[in-house]
Amino acid sequence: MKLIAKHNNLKFVIEADLPEVGFYLYIFNLDNECIADYLQDTEIMAKEFALEEFGVSINSWNTDFS
C-alpha cells in the first residue's frame, strides 16, 4: 500500500520498506521522474517531514493499493 499526495506540481509517495527499515517519502516531478527520496522511521514522521519541508498537508494523503 502507498500513500499519495499532490502539491505544487509534484507528486509525493509514502511507501513502507521492510518494517525494520522504515518508510520512504518519494518525490516525483511532472514527468513522473523520482527527483528525491527520504527515509523516515514511521509513516507519521514521513507525513510530518513532507509538511515541514514541502508544505504537503497532512489531510491530502490518499491511499493507493497498486
HURAJO-V860678 format. One record per pair of residues at least 4 apart in sequence whose ideal C-beta (glycine too) atoms are under 7 Angstrom apart, sorted by sequence separation. I is the first residue (numbers start at 1). J is the second residue. D is the distance in whole Angstrom. If there is no record, write none. Layout:
I|J|D, I|J|D
This chain:
17|21|4, 28|32|5, 29|33|5, 41|45|5, 43|47|7, 44|48|6, 45|49|6, 46|50|6, 47|51|6, 48|52|6, 49|53|6, 50|54|5, 51|55|7, 56|60|6, 6|11|5, 7|12|7, 17|22|6, 28|33|6, 40|45|4, 51|56|6, 17|23|7, 28|34|6, 29|35|5, 40|46|4, 50|56|4, 51|57|7, 4|11|7, 5|12|5, 16|23|5, 17|24|6, 28|35|7, 51|58|6, 4|12|7, 15|23|7, 26|34|5, 27|35|5, 4|13|5, 14|23|6, 15|24|5, 27|36|4, 40|49|6, 2|13|5, 3|14|4, 14|25|5, 15|26|7, 26|37|5, 38|49|6, 47|58|6, 2|14|7, 25|37|7, 2|15|5, 12|25|7, 13|26|4, 24|37|5, 25|38|5, 47|61|6, 12|27|6, 13|28|7, 24|39|6, 25|40|6, 10|27|6, 11|28|4, 22|39|5, 23|40|5, 10|28|7, 22|40|6, 10|29|6, 22|41|5, 23|42|6, 23|43|5, 9|30|6, 25|46|4, 23|46|5, 25|49|6, 25|50|6, 14|43|6, 14|46|5, 14|47|7, 12|50|5, 12|56|5, 7|54|6, 7|55|6, 7|56|5, 5|56|5, 7|60|7, 5|60|4, 5|61|5, 5|62|7, 3|61|5, 4|62|6, 3|62|7, 3|63|6, 4|64|5, 1|63|6, 2|64|4, 1|65|6
